[in-house]
């Protein structure tokens, strides 16, 4: 077994757990359809976080081409991103003590600052990975800096306007759809 294969098993496991959280949350909503009050920003963010999981799994293959020496510190650095994604996926839906929550608008209003804070952390980690692992210069990461600033503006200024969240998340979803349609890399 190659070092990359050894590491990718763990990252894939964490990403798979995150995807399972998302799919379980969606299944819970579907199975309690009549009792659930859906939320547009919540629903959009579910898709954004799902696409992030798939994109991270896809991008992980690049590491097999750019990393020659695998150290424990490097592996921990790589694991940060999927761990943050898993935490987001876990927090997307009411669980545990909140498992009886049925109003996704109220749930999202209560959770969005945490979700966006973790979203900002994923952007910082992504920039860090791009610089240290794949050698992408800062000048080619402008879109990530814009996303980071947007997350921070929402969190710092506690922007609660639902329409503003819908626009912000809708733009992210549109960007992900464009990425998926236009991405040409192959395994």
C-alpha positions, 0 to 999 in steps of 0.5 A: 500500500502506498502512503497516499492510499493509506492516508486517503482511507482516513480522509475518505472515511471522515468525508463519508461520515459527513456525507452520511450525516447530510443524507440522513438529515435529508432522509429525516426531513423527507420521512417527517415531511408534513411536520417539517417547515423547510427553510430556503437558506438552510436547504441551500446550505445543505447542498453547498456543504454536500458539494464541498464534501464531494469536491474535497474527495475529488481534490484529495486525489491531487495529493497523490501527484504533489506530495512525495513525503508524507509526515504525521504533521502533514497528515494532520494538516490535511485532515483538518479540512474534512474534519471541519466539513464533518462538523458542519454536516453534523450541525446542519440538522437538528440532532440530540437534544434538538432532534424534535426541532421541525422549523428549519428556519428557526434552526438555521437562525440559531445555527448559522453563525456557527456554521458560517464560522466553520465555513470561514475556517474551511476557507482559511484551511483551503488557502493554507493547503493551496499554498503549502501543498499544491503551490497555488499562489495567493494571486490565484485565490482571490475567490477564496479571499472574497468568500472568507471576507463574506463569511466574516462580514456575516459573523462579525456584523451578525447579519440576520436578514434572511434575503441576504443569506439566501443571496449569499448562499445562492451565489455559493450554490451557483458557483458550485454548479458552475464548477461541477459543470466546467471542471475538466480534471480527470483521475 
